[in-house]
Amino acid sequence: MTESKREKLMRKIENHLRKTARHLVKIDTEEEALQFLADSFRSQFSCDFVGIILQEGEELSLKVWSGDLQQITESFPLQVQNCSPNLLHQSLTYDKAEQAGDCQFTNLMKKEKVKTWFTVPLKDDMSSLGFCIIAYLDYVPLLDMKAHFDEFGKDVAVAIAMAKQKEAQIKKIEGIEWISKNLSLDVPLEKNIETLVERAGKGTNARMACIYLYNEKENHFIFQPPSYGPFEKPERINIETNYVLKEYFPYLDTPGGSELTVPLIFDLKTIGVLHVEGKQKGVFNEDDLEILKLLSNHIAAILENARLYKNEKEHKERLYFLLDYQHALVKETVEHDNFDGITSALRSLFSKSVLLFDRFMRPISCSFHHYDLSNKDVERLMSSGNKERLIENGRKIHIQLDDGEELHFRLWKVNGGGNLLGFLAVEIGENDMDEFDQLTIDLARNICSIQFIKQKLVLDTKEQVKDSFVSKLLVERIEDQERILQYANLFQWNLFHQHRLAVLSILLDEKETENSNLLVQQSKKTLIWDQLKTQISRFSKEIIMATNDGNYILIVPVKVEGKHPKNYWREFYRNIKNWVREGNIECQVFMGIGGKTENLNDYYISYQQAIQALNVVFHRFRQKGFALFEELGAYTILHHLDNKEAVEFFIKRHLEPLLNYSEGKSMDLFHTLRVFLYNNGNIKNSAEELFIHRSSLLYRLEKIESLLEIDLNDADHRFNMMMAYKLYDLYYSKTTERI
């Protein structure tokens, strides 16, 4: 054969291989593809026999052939282990058969006296399907086209795989058509289950088919009747700590046994299994697995749709109930000013204990279920809530009772108008709340918010009336005393009892005022004042709080001071600082406290004194933070020398105890202190001028310090006393009646 003829023949063969490979891709079934391959090879190469041999398990089976070599066709199947492994991986020719060793296939070719033959492996990149044999009874020279045939073998393997996929898809389409004709959401679930398990049993030739559904709450698989064939398995399969399904269904997605199971999966979640067992002939294979998988997809969808329909019906009923519940809660807010009706309704709805707290985590309303929490238990809950209240809504908190029982609650914030108003705590059991329960909680929080806002509106109205009343009281000359008394009666306040007026000043920290205008700063101060009013009202119901000319005013009954006014106000101021720290706004608070009132006109005087004391505190005693007007001495009187009443009060405060003690007694403390001060605190000179012994003078000075509650070693106290003597001399002569 000349070179040109050889090349021409090779091109012809190569073109044929390409056309054959392209045509194979268009064929829909595996059997048609193999038969076309055999027929086209025989017609193109004029050979005596073409066979397509595929590996099936441990055997080589002759699937299709073209040509009449009966003895060869009847010799199949052959055992894979008795044939050369090279047949599945590379091309072999008759002249290299000896290299294959003791091979049952090559021995068969020799036995049938096939003169010329060669094989083409059918394999892709992943696995080998088998090989193609092309044989001539007479001798025919072979061209060296191994590379072309190997590549063609790969194309054939791909085409066969595609044909298998198409065939499987056709079966699926047929199965889907059957499902669409035989299954419907309009029929009961049991009827659909019966149809599906019957299809699964008959399609896989199984003796029994059934469905198990997974119960997530109780953690077990439960048999869903009916079954196809006699059901002899347990109706319930418990899933304890091992969640590997193969432990309970050994043939899960695994053909080759007497049982076969496929999971029912919807939205990546296992909702059950489809199970068959008792194959009538042989074992369950890949085709059976494909049938069950096809059915399982539709079973899962039907079961999920049935569940959704049931849930939708239940949710609709619960939403109607929730609407009635909302109407009842809104009615509570209209008819009552407290929260007891709201917490009682929540308790009956959840059958759990419900507690409502204010924004400082103090209980407002409690409704217990089956038991009553002690005050100590509620305090434990409050303590846990204080730690968790800044965290996200629905955070779990728990308390341990005295008897060792542990209760679990969830805590939600109640907000309104962008502000925190309070907290709602609901006891929870072992099962967590579902979406409907959460919706109910949100609704209850909104109703509580309405009630909080309603109360705040009422309080704001009262505050406005109170501020108007206070503004009419704190004037130098009261014009309509009867109107003032009517206002006081409205607040059940006896103006003729002794009171003190205190004025608060709120100073925001620098970071609170940075990059903010005056309106923002004032809103922050108002928020702090609102928080303080809530805390102070809980501290004492007798304290009146109001604003006047931008000042924050406290009107406090003198009787609450007890025997030691300074101690009372020190403790009160300490509480105020602690209450301010509980807020989210950083600031400092200063307080000035005026003198006692005796009549209506004294309220204005006490108010002015409180403002003056506040000014002195702000400029002189910031570290201390508060001061009583009567304790400030000369710092106040220096601004009121033209005010006779202020001067009289100053003298009275510092000298009257000495005058009262000295009257009718031989020991004149009033004169003793004057001499001591004018001698600049010199003990020796003072004793000589008084004509008394040094020890007697020291005794008198101790008595003076005790009566006046001062320290004569303190420069401020000595200055105040000296100022009092100067003013006494200025306003009172020896011939006039002393104070």
Buried (B, 14 or more C-beta within 10 A) or exposed (E): EEEEEEEEEBEEBBEBBBEBBEBBEEBEEBEBBBBBBBBBBBEBBEBBBBBBBBBEEEEBBBBBBBBEBEEBEEBBBBEBEEBBEBBBEBBBEBEEBEEBEEBBBBBBBEEBEBEBBBBBBBBBEEEBBBBBBBBBBEEBEBEEBBEBBBBBBBBBBBBBBBBBEBBBEEBBEEBEEBBEEBBEEEEEBEBBBBBBBBBBBEBBBBBBBBBBBBBEEEEBBBBBEBBBBEBEEEEEBEBEEEEEBEEBBEBBBBBEEBBBBBBBBBEEEBBBBBBBBBBEEEEBEEEBBBBBBBBBBBBBBBBBEBBEEEEEEEBEEBEEEBEEBBEBBBEBBEEEEBBBBBBBBBBEBBEBBBBBBBBBBBBBBBBBEEEEBEEEBBEBBBEBBBEBBEEEBBBEBEBEBEEEEEBEBBBBBBBBEEEBBBBBBBBBEEEEBEEBBBBBBEBBBBBBBBBBBEBBEEBEEEBEBBBEBBBBBBBEEBEEEEEBBEBBEEEEBEBEEBBBBBBBBBEBEEEBBEEEEEEEBEEBBEBBBBBBBBBBEEBEEBBBBBBBEEBBBBBBBBEBBEEEBBEBBBEBBEEBEEBBEEBEBEBBBBBBBBBBBBEBBBBBBBBBBBBBBBBBBBEEBEEEBBBBBBBBBBBBBEEBEEBEEBBBBBBBBBBBBBBEBBEEEEEBBBEBBBBBBBBEBEEEBBBBBBEBEEEBBEEBBEBBBEBBEBEBEEEBBBBBBBBBBEBBEEEBEEEEEEE
